[in-house]
Amino acid sequence: MDFPDGMPWWAVVIVVAVQAAVSVAVAAIQSNRLNLHTTNTLKTADEKDRAGIEEQIEGSPTIKRIEEKLGNDFDHFAEVDKTVRDIKILVLRGSLLRDPRSRAEHEDMLANGREYIRIGGNGVGHIRYQILEREYRWRYEHDDWDYTHPVPEEAYQDGREET
């Protein structure tokens, strides 16, 4: 079958397909331009609205009361945290000052000592932790886990000769 002017049918199909593709591309470009314009216009309006809303929120008496309340709560919680820390130090120090009666209890006391030092405990508790470490090290090296007799004085020596 021949088309007018002697053009074959497959050439007409190709021409129509190219025209359709060009039309779709032009429509997509125009649509994209329209969307960008609309988005930019809305974004500018939204930014202006947002700035106005934020100013109203910052000036609101309710927001100011909430900020004041949160500030007071923060101060209160800071005091509570300090009190809890102080109580925790007292409890940990008390647990360090006992004499261990078993290997498990001794290891638990060492863990308490590490926590005591980590949260800022010092003084008597710190010294007691060091003593417990030396006793544990001696018992470990001598494989002596019988807590019915005390650790010998040599466990407390740090390896230096006295002059």
C-alpha positions in Angstrom: 0.0 0.0 0.0 1.3 3.4 -0.9 0.5 6.7 0.7 0.2 10.0 -1.1 3.3 11.4 -2.7 4.7 7.8 -2.9 5.6 7.7 0.9 5.7 4.2 2.4 3.4 3.5 5.3 6.2 2.8 7.8 7.6 6.3 7.1 4.2 7.8 8.1 4.2 5.8 11.3 7.7 7.0 12.2 6.8 10.7 11.4 3.7 10.4 13.6 5.7 8.8 16.4 8.3 11.5 16.3 5.6 14.2 16.4 4.0 12.5 19.4 7.3 12.3 21.2 8.1 16.0 20.5 4.6 17.0 21.7 4.9 15.0 24.9 8.4 16.5 25.6 7.1 20.1 25.0 4.1 19.4 27.3 6.4 18.0 30.0 8.7 21.0 29.8 5.8 23.4 30.1 4.3 21.5 32.9 7.6 21.5 34.7 8.0 25.3 34.3 4.4 25.8 35.6 5.1 23.6 38.6 8.4 25.4 39.5 6.7 28.8 39.3 3.8 27.6 41.5 6.2 25.9 44.0 8.4 29.0 44.2 5.4 31.3 44.7 4.0 29.0 47.4 7.4 28.6 49.1 7.8 32.4 49.3 4.3 32.8 50.8 4.9 29.9 53.2 8.1 31.4 54.4 6.5 34.8 55.1 3.6 33.1 56.9 6.0 30.9 58.9 8.0 34.0 60.0 4.8 35.7 61.1 3.6 32.7 63.0 7.0 32.2 64.7 6.9 35.8 65.9 3.4 35.4 67.3 4.5 32.2 69.1 7.6 33.8 70.6 5.5 36.8 71.9 2.7 34.6 73.3 2.2 34.8 77.1 1.4 31.1 77.2 4.7 30.2 75.6 6.5 32.5 78.0 4.8 30.7 80.9 5.8 27.3 79.5 9.4 28.4 79.0 9.5 29.7 82.6 8.0 26.5 83.9 10.5 24.4 81.9 13.4 26.5 83.3 12.1 25.9 86.9 11.7 22.2 86.2 15.2 22.0 84.7 16.7 23.6 87.9 14.6 21.2 90.1 15.8 18.1 88.1 19.4 19.3 88.3 19.0 19.5 92.1 17.4 16.0 92.2 20.2 14.6 90.1 22.8 16.0 92.5 20.9 14.6 95.4 20.6 11.1 93.8 24.3 11.2 93.0 25.2 12.0 96.6 22.9 9.3 97.9 24.4 6.8 95.4 28.0 7.7 96.6 26.9 7.2 100.2 25.4 3.8 99.5 28.4 2.7 97.4 30.9 3.9 100.0 28.9 2.0 102.7 29.1 -1.2 100.6 32.9 -0.8 100.2 33.5 -0.5 103.9 32.2 -4.0 104.7 34.5 -7.1 104.8 33.9 -9.5 101.9 32.7 -13.0 102.9 33.0 -14.7 99.5 34.7 -14.3 96.1 31.4 -13.2 94.5 30.8 -10.6 97.2 34.4 -9.4 96.8 33.9 -9.0 93.0 30.6 -7.2 93.6 32.4 -4.8 96.0 35.1 -4.1 93.3 32.4 -3.3 90.8 30.8 -1.0 93.3 34.2 0.6 93.8 34.6 1.2 90.1 31.2 2.8 90.0 32.0 4.9 93.1 35.1 6.3 91.4 33.3 6.8 88.1 30.7 9.1 89.6 33.2 11.1 91.5 33.6 9.4 94.8 36.9 10.0 96.5 38.5 9.8 99.9 37.9 6.8 102.2 35.9 4.9 99.5 38.7 5.3 97.0 41.3 4.1 99.5 39.1 1.1 100.5 38.6 0.2 96.8 42.4 0.1 96.4 42.7 -2.2 99.4 40.0 -4.5 98.1 41.9 -4.6 94.7 45.1 -5.7 96.5 43.3 -8.3 98.6 41.6 -9.7 95.5 44.8 -9.8 93.5 46.6 -11.6 96.4 43.7 -14.1 96.8 43.7 -14.6 93.0 47.5 -15.1 92.8 47.5 -17.5 95.7 44.2 -19.2 94.8 43.0 -18.6 98.4 39.3 -17.9 98.4 38.8 -18.9 102.1 37.5 -15.7 103.6 37.5 -17.1 107.2 41.1 -15.9 107.5 42.4 -12.5 106.7 44.8 -11.7 103.9 48.5 -11.4 105.1 50.2 -8.1 105.4 52.3 -8.8 102.3 49.2 -8.3 100.1 49.3 -4.6 101.0 52.9 -4.0 100.0 53.4 -2.5 96.6 56.7 -4.2 95.9 59.1 -1.5 97.2 61.7 -2.1 99.8 61.7 0.2 102.8 65.0 1.9 103.6 
